[in-house]
Amino acid sequence: MSKHFLKKITFVIVLLMAVAVFAQRPTDFKDMDSVKVLYLAPMIGDDQNMARFRAALKWELVRNGFVVIEKAEGADATLILEFASDKKGSEYTVETHANLDAGATNRASWNNGGAKSGTDLERLLNDRAKFIAQSLKTYKFDVVIKKQEKNEKEAKH
């Protein structure tokens, strides 16, 4: 099978998984500023580096103030991920896509279509995990600030 065909199949599987996770999520999601407990949905694929990336991401999420649980029940939001890595010669490429579902009106997503490359695979995995966790924390912080500003503005009127 060609690599292009495998990527298409992986995309379809990830899409189906996202739909399944979305259907199972609780209906009482909180606003983004209240998101603390995350369900890290299973990643799809057979990439041998996926487990290492998932472990690094869990660690980074906790380090950035989130609680990561293994079941959707009790979660404030679901983090859906796609992961792919490749090696050509001594160069590794790591590509990640993350989507946070915190409810119908609160959606945050990061599209890391520009893959990162380098010779140190462990560093690439850790960098991508750190990027996703810090991006989520920054997004949450921005939502909190904007909500405070809106409340202050409304209070003055």
N, C-alpha and C positions, 0 to 999 in steps of 0.2 A: 504494500500500500504506500502511496505517496505521502509525504509529509503534509502537503496541502490538504489532502483528504482527511488525514488524522486530525488536523487542526479544526476542520469543519465539523467533524464528528464530535470532538471535544467541546466545541462551542455549543452545539445542539444539546449535549448532555448537561453542560453547565446551565444553559437556559432552562432546561427541564427541571434541574435541581433547584434553581432559584424560584421557579413557579411552585414547586412542592414545598419549599421552605416558607414561601410567602403564604401559602394556603394554611400552613400549620401554625403560623404565628398568632399570639394572643391578640385580641381586638382592643385591648386597653393600653396601647402604647402611650408613653409619656412624651412630652415635648422634648426636643433635642437637648435643651438645657438640663433636663432631668435624667438623661441617659447615663447610667453608670454600669449597669449589668449587661454584658454582651453575650449573646450566643454566637459562637464561631462555627458557622455551618461547615459541614464536611467539604473539603476541596475535591474536585473531580479530576481524575487523570491517573496516570501510572508513573508519573515522574518520580524518580528515586530520591530527589532532593526535597520533595514536598513535605515530608514529615519534619525535616530539619527546619524548613521555613516556617511551618505551622508552630513549632515549639518556640522559635525566635519571636514570632509575632505575638504569641500568648504572653511571653515574658515582657515584650515592649508595651503591650496594651496595659498590663498590670503596672508596669513602671510609670505609665502615663496616667494612672489614676482610675483605670477601669477594672471591673471584676469580670472574669471570663468564666462562663459556665458551659457544660457539655450538653445541655438540653434547652430547647426553645422555651419551655415553661419557666416562668419566673424572670425571663430576660426583658430588659427595656427595649432592646433592639437586636437585630440579627445582622451579622457581618458576613457577607457572601463574597467568596474569593475565587479567583482563577489564578493559577500559577503555572509557569512553564520555564524550563531551563534547557540550555543547549550547550554543547561543547564542540568547538572547532579548533583543532590543534591544542594550544595551551590556553586559549581564550574561552571563557564562559560567558554566556548571556543569560540573564534572569529577567523575566517579564512578569509583572503582577497586575491584576485588575481587582479592585475592591469596591464593594457597594454596600453601604449601610442602609438598612431599612428600619427607620424609627417611627413608622406610621405613615398614613396616607398624605399628610400635609408636611411631614418632616423627612426629607430624603437628602442624604449626603452621598456623594460618590466621587471616587478618584479613578481616573483612567490613565494608567501608566503605560500607554501604548509605546512610548519610546523606551525600549529595553535598555537596561544597564549592562555593560560588558566590562570584563577585567580578568586578570589571571588568578585572583584570590576568590574562590567560590564562597567560602565561609563569610568573607566580608560583604560580598554582594548580597547574600541571603539576609544577613543582619541589617545591612543598609536599607533594603527594601522593606523589611519588617519595621524598622525604626521610622521610615518615611510614612508608612500607612498609619502607625500608631500616633505619631506626632501630628499628622494632618488631621486625624479625627479629633484629637485633643484641641487643636487650633480652631477647627470648625466649631466645636462645641463652645469654646471660649468666645468666639465671634458672635454666635447666636445669643449667648448670655448677655454680652455687652449691648447688642442691638435691642434686645428685649428690655433691658434696663433703661436705655435711652428712650425707647418708645413709652415706657411706663412713666418716666420722668416728664416727658413732653405732654402726655395726656393729663398728668396730675396738675400741671401748670395751667391747663385750660379749663 
